[in-house]
Amino acid sequence: MSTNDTCLIMANGMAGNPLITEGSLEGNAFAALLNDVLLSLAKQIVKDGEGATKFVTIRVDGAKDDADAKRAAMSIANSSLVKTAFSVRMPTGDGSLPQSGIPAPKLTS
């Protein structure tokens, strides 16, 4: 891990603020905001990557569960065919690659 790509979150109680507990209204709000910040930082790291010229988001609809959705997304993300298509700007006008020719998990409608 690079020290330039490190994020530390620390709390030692010295501020004297009330404890935020998991599952509480405050805990859920904190977790959602923290997720937003960390997702933003992760995307910035990718966009700032050496040699990066594109930032692509893959959305999978219709998967039976998160594991199948991740498997389908990773199949697309790791495809040399798809990477080549994006590098030469070949996606359809709406930014999708509907017929990538990549085997994926069975998806439900």
C-alpha positions as CSV (number, residue, x, y, z in Angstrom):
1,M,0.0,0.0,0.0
2,S,1.3,3.4,-0.9
3,T,1.3,6.0,1.8
4,N,-0.2,8.4,-0.8
5,D,-3.3,6.2,-1.1
6,T,-3.9,5.7,2.6
7,C,-6.9,6.9,4.5
8,L,-7.0,6.6,8.3
9,I,-10.1,7.2,10.5
10,M,-9.4,7.5,14.2
11,A,-11.4,8.4,17.2
12,N,-10.0,8.4,20.7
13,G,-12.9,9.9,22.6
14,M,-10.9,13.0,23.7
15,A,-13.4,15.4,22.1
16,G,-16.0,14.2,24.6
17,N,-18.8,13.8,22.0
18,P,-21.6,11.3,22.7
19,L,-20.8,7.8,21.5
20,I,-22.3,6.9,18.1
21,T,-23.6,3.3,18.1
22,E,-24.0,1.0,15.2
23,G,-27.6,0.8,14.0
24,S,-28.6,4.1,15.7
25,L,-30.0,7.0,13.7
26,E,-26.6,8.8,14.2
27,G,-24.7,5.7,13.4
28,N,-26.5,5.1,10.2
29,A,-26.1,8.7,9.1
30,F,-22.4,8.6,9.9
31,A,-21.9,5.3,8.0
32,A,-23.7,6.7,5.0
33,L,-21.6,9.9,5.0
34,L,-18.4,8.0,5.6
35,N,-19.3,5.6,2.7
36,D,-19.8,8.7,0.4
37,V,-16.4,10.2,1.4
38,L,-14.6,6.9,0.9
39,L,-16.2,6.1,-2.4
40,S,-15.3,9.6,-3.6
41,L,-11.7,9.1,-2.5
42,A,-11.5,5.7,-4.2
43,K,-12.8,7.1,-7.5
44,Q,-10.3,10.0,-7.2
45,I,-7.4,7.5,-6.7
46,V,-8.6,5.6,-9.9
47,K,-9.0,8.8,-11.9
48,D,-5.5,10.0,-10.8
49,G,-3.9,6.7,-11.6
50,E,-0.8,6.8,-13.7
51,G,-1.8,6.3,-17.4
52,A,-5.5,6.4,-16.7
53,T,-7.4,8.0,-19.5
54,K,-11.0,6.7,-18.8
55,F,-13.2,6.2,-15.7
56,V,-15.8,3.6,-16.4
57,T,-18.7,2.6,-14.1
58,I,-20.3,-0.8,-14.7
59,R,-23.9,-1.2,-13.5
60,V,-25.5,-4.7,-13.6
61,D,-29.3,-4.9,-13.5
62,G,-31.3,-8.1,-13.1
63,A,-28.7,-10.3,-11.2
64,K,-30.3,-12.7,-8.7
65,D,-27.9,-11.5,-6.0
66,D,-24.9,-9.3,-5.3
67,A,-22.4,-12.1,-5.9
68,D,-23.8,-12.7,-9.4
69,A,-23.8,-9.0,-10.1
70,K,-20.2,-8.7,-9.0
71,R,-19.2,-11.7,-11.1
72,A,-20.9,-10.2,-14.2
73,A,-19.4,-6.8,-13.6
74,M,-15.9,-8.2,-13.1
75,S,-16.2,-10.3,-16.2
76,I,-16.9,-7.2,-18.2
77,A,-14.3,-5.0,-16.4
78,N,-11.5,-7.6,-16.9
79,S,-12.3,-8.3,-20.6
80,S,-9.6,-7.2,-23.0
81,L,-12.3,-6.8,-25.7
82,V,-14.2,-4.3,-23.5
83,K,-11.0,-2.5,-22.5
84,T,-10.1,-2.1,-26.1
85,A,-13.5,-0.9,-27.1
86,F,-13.4,1.8,-24.4
87,S,-9.8,2.8,-25.3
88,V,-10.9,3.5,-28.9
89,R,-14.3,4.9,-27.8
90,M,-16.5,2.3,-29.4
91,P,-19.4,2.1,-26.9
92,T,-22.9,2.8,-28.1
93,G,-24.3,6.3,-27.9
94,D,-25.7,5.7,-24.5
95,G,-22.4,4.5,-23.2
96,S,-23.4,0.8,-23.0
97,L,-21.8,-2.3,-24.5
98,P,-24.9,-4.4,-24.9
99,Q,-23.3,-7.3,-26.8
100,S,-19.9,-7.7,-25.4
101,G,-19.8,-11.4,-26.2
102,I,-18.6,-12.1,-22.6
103,P,-20.1,-15.1,-20.8
104,A,-21.8,-14.0,-17.6
105,P,-23.8,-15.6,-14.8
106,K,-27.4,-16.3,-15.6
107,L,-29.4,-13.2,-14.9
108,T,-33.1,-13.0,-14.0
109,S,-35.5,-10.6,-15.7
